[in-house]
């Protein structure tokens, strides 16, 4: 669901669940926030690019979990906080539709570019 790598001084994260418009379940949100925490201490990074595969950037939370899960500790909020606090500029490569919590994720980035 999440592809991540570092190419030179640029970190790249691609949401790879195009069949669900790159909707994120709670585990994926936690994993992504954890990845950002791991990368935050890297001195070789100068920028981070976050994008999605397929026709959508991100649809936010997976609808299958919205009504069924306890959202008192919202992993989407933690993810957006991790993006906002990331020590280098974060660019959202908006490759298509941006829906629901995906809008929050895009707005948490420093820059948003339609690609």
Backbone as CSV, one residue per row, in Angstrom:
resi,resn,N_x,N_y,N_z,CA_x,CA_y,CA_z,C_x,C_y,C_z
1,UNK,0.802,-1.196,0.000,0.000,0.000,0.000,0.847,1.264,0.000
2,UNK,2.005,1.247,0.663,2.879,2.420,0.707,4.234,2.027,0.136
3,UNK,4.670,2.761,-0.877,6.008,2.577,-1.437,6.845,3.758,-0.980
4,UNK,8.032,3.491,-0.477,8.867,4.568,0.034,10.322,4.300,-0.301
5,UNK,11.033,5.369,-0.575,12.451,5.265,-0.850,13.089,6.634,-0.875
6,UNK,14.396,6.629,-0.850,15.150,7.879,-0.893,16.037,7.846,-2.115
7,UNK,15.946,8.894,-2.912,16.719,9.035,-4.140,17.557,10.293,-4.000
8,UNK,18.830,10.126,-3.671,19.678,11.285,-3.425,19.217,11.986,-2.154
9,UNK,18.839,13.240,-2.280,18.392,14.026,-1.133,16.873,14.143,-1.061
10,UNK,16.168,13.362,-1.880,14.705,13.461,-1.942,14.069,12.149,-1.492
11,UNK,13.237,12.249,-0.471,12.436,11.107,-0.053,11.180,11.060,-0.901
12,UNK,10.776,9.870,-1.277,9.574,9.710,-2.107,8.663,8.681,-1.457
13,UNK,7.413,9.088,-1.261,6.400,8.186,-0.725,5.240,8.169,-1.706
14,UNK,4.863,6.967,-2.131,3.741,6.807,-3.062,2.688,5.932,-2.405
15,UNK,1.473,6.448,-2.342,0.339,5.663,-1.868,-0.075,4.762,-3.021
16,UNK,-0.074,3.462,-2.804,-0.285,2.526,-3.901,-1.472,1.599,-3.625
17,UNK,-2.656,2.178,-3.662,-3.895,1.400,-3.579,-4.908,2.057,-4.515
18,UNK,-4.588,2.087,-5.818,-5.434,2.841,-6.751,-6.873,2.341,-6.822
19,UNK,-7.105,1.058,-6.535,-8.461,0.520,-6.593,-9.373,1.162,-5.549
20,UNK,-8.797,1.721,-4.478,-9.588,2.389,-3.434,-9.304,3.886,-3.396
21,UNK,-8.795,4.424,-4.500,-8.422,5.844,-4.581,-7.402,6.196,-3.498
22,UNK,-6.540,5.235,-3.174,-5.478,5.404,-2.186,-6.010,5.768,-0.804
23,UNK,-7.189,5.234,-0.468,-7.716,5.397,0.890,-6.786,4.681,1.863
24,UNK,-6.650,5.236,3.045,-5.736,4.694,4.046,-6.516,4.095,5.207
25,UNK,-6.189,2.863,5.566,-6.771,2.322,6.789,-5.933,2.810,7.969
26,UNK,-6.407,2.531,9.171,-5.723,3.042,10.366,-4.277,2.552,10.448
27,UNK,-4.042,1.295,10.085,-2.683,0.748,10.138,-1.768,1.485,9.167
28,UNK,-2.255,1.775,7.966,-1.441,2.493,6.980,-1.128,3.908,7.460
29,UNK,-2.099,4.562,8.106,-1.850,5.907,8.642,-0.763,5.863,9.705
30,UNK,-0.840,4.868,10.592,0.186,4.728,11.632,1.542,4.406,11.012
31,UNK,1.561,3.512,10.016,2.821,3.160,9.350,3.447,4.376,8.682
32,UNK,2.628,5.167,8.019,3.133,6.350,7.322,3.669,7.377,8.321
33,UNK,2.954,7.595,9.420,3.442,8.514,10.454,4.750,7.993,11.052
34,UNK,4.861,6.681,11.242,6.094,6.089,11.753,7.257,6.251,10.794
35,UNK,6.992,6.080,9.505,8.025,6.282,8.492,8.523,7.725,8.523
36,UNK,7.594,8.668,8.626,7.993,10.076,8.693,8.825,10.342,9.940
37,UNK,8.470,9.743,11.061,9.254,9.907,12.286,10.666,9.350,12.102
38,UNK,10.781,8.206,11.437,12.098,7.617,11.173,12.938,8.512,10.275
39,UNK,12.312,9.061,9.244,13.050,9.883,8.284,13.327,11.292,8.807
40,UNK,12.612,11.745,9.810,12.762,13.121,10.301,14.177,13.404,10.798
41,UNK,14.869,12.393,11.283,16.215,12.589,11.791,17.315,12.495,10.749
42,UNK,16.959,12.235,9.523,17.972,12.072,8.469,18.478,13.437,8.014
43,UNK,19.776,13.611,8.089,20.372,14.880,7.677,20.612,14.954,6.179
44,UNK,20.495,13.816,5.473,20.739,13.820,4.032,19.499,14.205,3.230
45,UNK,18.332,14.267,3.853,17.108,14.644,3.132,16.986,16.155,3.009
46,UNK,16.584,16.596,1.837,16.349,18.025,1.593,14.905,18.303,1.210
47,UNK,14.176,17.257,0.818,12.770,17.407,0.430,12.094,16.046,0.484
48,UNK,10.769,16.087,0.575,9.965,14.873,0.569,8.813,15.068,-0.409
49,UNK,8.601,14.080,-1.267,7.494,14.104,-2.226,6.508,13.014,-1.828
50,UNK,5.250,13.400,-1.682,4.171,12.469,-1.349,3.169,12.483,-2.492
51,UNK,2.901,11.327,-3.066,1.971,11.250,-4.196,1.189,9.943,-4.124
52,UNK,0.304,9.756,-5.078,-0.493,8.538,-5.139,-0.381,7.891,-6.505
53,UNK,-0.686,6.610,-6.550,-0.682,5.880,-7.814,-2.117,5.820,-8.331
54,UNK,-2.267,5.901,-9.633,-3.598,5.804,-10.225,-4.225,7.165,-10.455
55,UNK,-5.550,7.195,-10.418,-6.291,8.406,-10.779,-6.581,9.327,-9.599
56,UNK,-6.111,8.970,-8.399,-6.389,9.775,-7.212,-5.137,9.922,-6.363
57,UNK,-5.016,11.082,-5.729,-3.950,11.295,-4.754,-4.260,10.492,-3.494
58,UNK,-5.406,10.782,-2.879,-5.796,10.074,-1.669,-7.254,10.371,-1.350
59,UNK,-7.963,9.356,-0.908,-9.365,9.515,-0.508,-9.512,9.604,1.008
60,UNK,-8.406,9.715,1.729,-8.485,9.809,3.183,-8.679,8.454,3.819
61,UNK,-9.536,8.404,4.829,-9.739,7.178,5.596,-10.549,6.160,4.806
62,UNK,-10.181,4.911,4.964,-10.912,3.809,4.348,-12.329,3.768,4.912
63,UNK,-13.326,3.793,4.050,-14.719,3.837,4.496,-15.115,2.612,5.307
64,UNK,-14.459,1.499,5.088,-14.761,0.300,5.856,-14.453,0.443,7.334
65,UNK,-13.587,1.375,7.679,-13.207,1.569,9.078,-13.855,2.782,9.720
66,UNK,-14.413,3.667,8.937,-14.915,4.927,9.488,-15.962,4.687,10.571
67,UNK,-16.944,3.853,10.310,-17.987,3.616,11.297,-17.661,2.538,12.303
68,UNK,-16.701,1.689,11.984,-16.432,0.520,12.819,-15.329,0.737,13.849
69,UNK,-14.487,1.720,13.659,-13.314,1.867,14.521,-13.526,2.960,15.567
70,UNK,-12.750,2.877,16.627,-12.734,3.913,17.655,-11.793,5.020,17.188
71,UNK,-12.343,6.186,16.930,-11.551,7.295,16.399,-11.174,8.298,17.484
72,UNK,-11.263,7.900,18.768,-10.903,8.834,19.833,-9.420,9.202,19.759
73,UNK,-8.615,8.278,19.265,-7.203,8.575,19.020,-7.015,8.502,17.509
74,UNK,-7.225,9.613,16.848,-7.328,9.665,15.392,-5.957,9.576,14.716
75,UNK,-5.658,8.481,14.018,-4.361,8.365,13.346,-4.212,9.337,12.175
76,UNK,-5.309,9.816,11.604,-5.207,10.809,10.530,-4.659,12.118,11.076
77,UNK,-5.094,12.502,12.272,-4.566,13.716,12.908,-3.080,13.563,13.183
78,UNK,-2.684,12.405,13.685,-1.250,12.167,13.946,-0.437,12.212,12.655
79,UNK,-0.983,11.643,11.588,-0.292,11.664,10.301,-0.130,13.095,9.806
80,UNK,-1.192,13.874,9.856,-1.110,15.266,9.397,-0.133,16.064,10.250
81,UNK,-0.130,15.827,11.566,0.843,16.494,12.437,2.265,16.121,12.041
82,UNK,2.503,14.845,11.728,3.843,14.398,11.330,4.280,15.068,10.034
83,UNK,3.356,15.249,9.103,3.677,15.931,7.841,3.990,17.395,8.115
84,UNK,3.135,18.061,8.900,3.333,19.485,9.192,4.641,19.744,9.924
85,UNK,5.044,18.818,10.783,6.248,18.995,11.594,7.503,18.441,10.931
86,UNK,7.378,17.856,9.740,8.539,17.262,9.085,9.577,18.353,8.834
87,UNK,10.855,18.085,9.111,11.863,19.146,9.110,12.285,19.681,7.738
88,UNK,11.902,19.023,6.659,12.221,19.541,5.322,10.908,19.746,4.571
89,UNK,10.923,20.536,3.500,9.681,20.774,2.754,9.059,19.480,2.230
90,UNK,7.737,19.401,2.371,6.970,18.256,1.881,6.104,18.740,0.725
91,UNK,6.269,18.098,-0.416,5.515,18.449,-1.618,4.478,17.367,-1.887
92,UNK,3.222,17.763,-2.028,2.168,16.822,-2.413,2.040,16.864,-3.923
93,UNK,2.315,15.752,-4.573,2.118,15.635,-6.020,0.709,15.129,-6.256
94,UNK,-0.208,16.044,-6.489,-1.630,15.705,-6.603,-1.901,15.174,-8.000
95,UNK,-1.871,13.854,-8.127,-1.957,13.186,-9.422,-3.385,12.946,-9.880
96,UNK,-4.349,13.464,-9.162,-5.749,13.255,-9.537,-6.646,13.729,-8.427
97,UNK,-7.757,13.022,-8.228,-8.731,13.422,-7.223,-8.166,13.415,-5.815
98,UNK,-8.655,14.357,-5.023,-8.285,14.466,-3.612,-9.600,14.538,-2.838
99,UNK,-9.853,13.550,-1.985,-11.156,13.429,-1.342,-11.026,13.303,0.169
100,UNK,-12.049,13.738,0.888,-12.146,13.516,2.330,-10.879,13.896,3.071
101,UNK,-10.389,12.965,3.886,-9.173,13.201,4.653,-7.938,13.374,3.793
102,UNK,-8.018,12.986,2.515,-6.912,13.243,1.598,-6.672,14.734,1.422
103,UNK,-7.744,15.528,1.546,-7.603,16.987,1.489,-6.782,17.453,2.685
104,UNK,-7.066,16.899,3.872,-6.288,17.256,5.061,-4.815,16.917,4.874
105,UNK,-4.546,15.747,4.308,-3.159,15.338,4.077,-2.484,16.301,3.109
106,UNK,-3.168,16.641,2.014,-2.597,17.573,1.039,-2.333,18.934,1.675
107,UNK,-3.274,19.413,2.491,-3.103,20.720,3.124,-2.011,20.716,4.185
108,UNK,-1.697,19.553,4.748,-0.619,19.459,5.729,0.751,19.614,5.071
109,UNK,0.828,19.353,3.769,2.096,19.487,3.038,2.432,20.963,2.840
110,UNK,3.715,21.248,2.667,4.153,22.627,2.469,3.783,23.155,1.093
111,UNK,3.802,22.284,0.101,3.493,22.666,-1.281,2.566,21.627,-1.885
112,UNK,1.690,22.068,-2.770,0.778,21.187,-3.486,0.896,21.501,-4.967
113,UNK,1.170,20.471,-5.759,1.358,20.644,-7.197,0.496,19.620,-7.916
114,UNK,-0.297,20.060,-8.884,-1.052,19.132,-9.717,-0.123,18.495,-10.733
115,UNK,-0.122,17.169,-10.780,0.766,16.463,-11.719,-0.035,15.563,-12.632
